[in-house]
Amino acid sequence: MAEAEYTTATRVPIDRVWDFVQEMDNWGRFVTGYQKHEKQDDTHSTWTLKGDVGVLSRTLTFKVEITEWNGPGRVSFTLDGVNEPMKGEGNFTMTTVSGDGSSALGASTAAVPAPVAARKNLLFRLLESFWRWALRLAGGGAPARAASATQAVVGESMTQLSFKLRLSPGGPMAPMVEAMIRPLLLPAAEDLANRILAQLEGAEEPKA
């Protein structure tokens, strides 16, 4: 299973972040490779994404189910591939943290099954860096956010937003597909979380 988690923070109040995140229509266009999504009801939807990486250079369709809706702190969901044997799960987590410098803003981690050789870890970091660069080159990278929006003042509360995603491909090509998507997940998670907060902070103009 490929997994990635990214955490960042903003001065935007948690209730505003929750109001935005709980409605997928607000942020769907920020998902890497987004083509469209259709809602069947409040908890079920179908998403169409376009991949451009080797065997993933095709249109992927996922059924998405919201499994937890616990505002203003957490939204969890599952993914089930329609035209590809792939399953997954993820969540958005929002918390209010003190701005006393004790929390790391913009910290990110990519969880890779242990034990992993240092050389392999380095390769994943290089590939992640490449895909961040590719996103920016394609115009899909998250816009720069003002430093004042991401830096806490002592005694000031901040909203911490975390996005976590796990994907597990199936079928005979599963090991190869997993190796290909693993370095893509962290840049995609970073891009989505930062675009959401950039929109809320007014750093990105709404798109048609």
N, C-alpha and C positions, 0 to 999 in steps of 0.2 A: 504494500500500500504506500503510495506517495502522499506526503503530508507537508503542510506548511502553515505557519502562523505568523501574523504580523500585528504589531500593536503600536498605536500612535496616540497623540493627545491633542486637545483643542480647548480654547476658552469658551467655546459654544456650550451653553447649558445642556445637561444630559437629556432633558425633556425635548429639546429641539432636535438633538441627534436622533433620539428614539422616534419622534414623529416622522422624520425623514426616512430612516432605515426600515421602519415597519411597513412602508409602502414600496413594493418592488418597482412600481412604475417610476419612482423618483430616481433610482440608481441603476436600473437595468442596462442602460446604454453605456455605463462605465465598465461593464464586465468585458474582459479581454476577448475579442473575437465575436462580440455580440452582434446578432442579426435581428432577432425579434423574440418576444415572449407573449404567450397567451394565457390568460387566467381562466381556469374552469370555475373556481370558487375561491374563497378566502384562503384556503390552505393548499390548493392544487393548481399547478401551472405547468406549461410546456415551454422550454427554452431552446432556441436554436443558436448555436455558436459555430463559427468557422475557424478551423485550425489550419495552420500553414507550416507544419513540422513533419516532414517525412510521411509516415503512414497516417498522420493526423491531418494531412492536407485534404481535408474534406469537411463537409457540413455535418455537425454533430447535433443530435436532438436528445434532450433529457427531460424526463418527467421529474418535477420537483414537488416535494411535499413538505409543508411546514409542520414540524413535529412538536415544537415548543414556541409559545408566544407569551413571554413573561416580561411585560414592560414595566419600567423602562430599562430593563437590564439585559435581556437575552432573547435572541431569535435563533432557533435551530432548524435545520432542514436536512432532507435526504435527497440524493440524486439517483436516478435509474435511467441508464442509457436506452434509447428507443432503437436506434439504428447501429449501435455499437455495444458490445458486451462490457459495460463499465458501470460501476456503482460508486457512490460516494456519500459523504455527509459533511456538514459544516455548520458554523454558527457565527453570529455577531454577538459580542459581549460588550456592554457599556457599563462603566463604573465611574463614580466621582472620586477623584483622588486629590490629596492636599498638594498645593503648589509649594512645598517646602524643599524641593530639590531631591527628595528621597526616591521618587519614581523616575525611571529612565524613559524619556520621551522619544518616540520613534524607534524603540528597540524592536528587533525582529529576530526570529529564530526559524530555522528550517529543520524540522525533526526528521532525521534519517535513521533507520534501524541500526542499532549497535550490535556487534562492533563494526566500525567502518575504518578502513585504513586512511591515514592522513592524506595520502596522495589522492585517493578517491574523493575525500572531502574537499580538497583543493579544486579538483575538477568540477565538482558541483558548484562551488563558489564562482569559478570562472564562467561556467555556463549561465549561472544566474545573472552575473554581471553583463554577459553578452545579451541576454534577453531584456534586461533593463534598458540597455543601449538601443536594442532593436525597437522596443516600444516607443522610446523617445524619437528615434529616427522616423518611425512611421506616423508620428504625430499622435500616438495613442498614450504617451506617457502622462502621468499625473502632472498638472500644472504646479508651478512653484507656489508654496504657501508662505504667507508673510511670517517672518520670525516672531512677531508679536502674538501670532495666533497659536504658536507651538511652544512658547517659552513661558514658564510659570513665574509668577511673582510670589515671594514668600507670603504665606497666609491666604493665597488665592486658590480657589477650587478649580480643578480642571476636569474635563471629561475624557476618559480614556476609552478608546475604541479598539477592540481586537477583532480580527477576522481570521477564522481557522477553516481550513479546507483539507479533506482527505479524499483521494480518488483511488479506486482499486479496479484496474482493467481485468477483463476475463478473456477466455479463449486461448488458442495455442500461441498467440503472439503476445500474451500478457507480459512476460518479463521484458521484452524489448520495448513495448509501449510504455510500461512503467518507468524504464530507464530514460525514455525520451521526455516524459511529462514531468518527472520529478524536478528538474531544474527550472521548469516554467512556472511552477506553482507559487513560489515566493514572490517573484516579480509581479505576477498577476494579483496576488493578495495585497501587496504594497500599493499597486496602482489603483485597485478598487477602493481601499480604505482612504488613501490620500485624495482621490477624486471626490469621494463623498464629503470629506471634511473641507476640501477646497470649495465645493459648491456651497456648503453652509457658511463658510467664512467669506463668501463673495469673491473668491479669487478666480472663479471660472464662470463665464457667461453661460446661461442656459442654452442648450442646443435644440434645434427644431426636431 
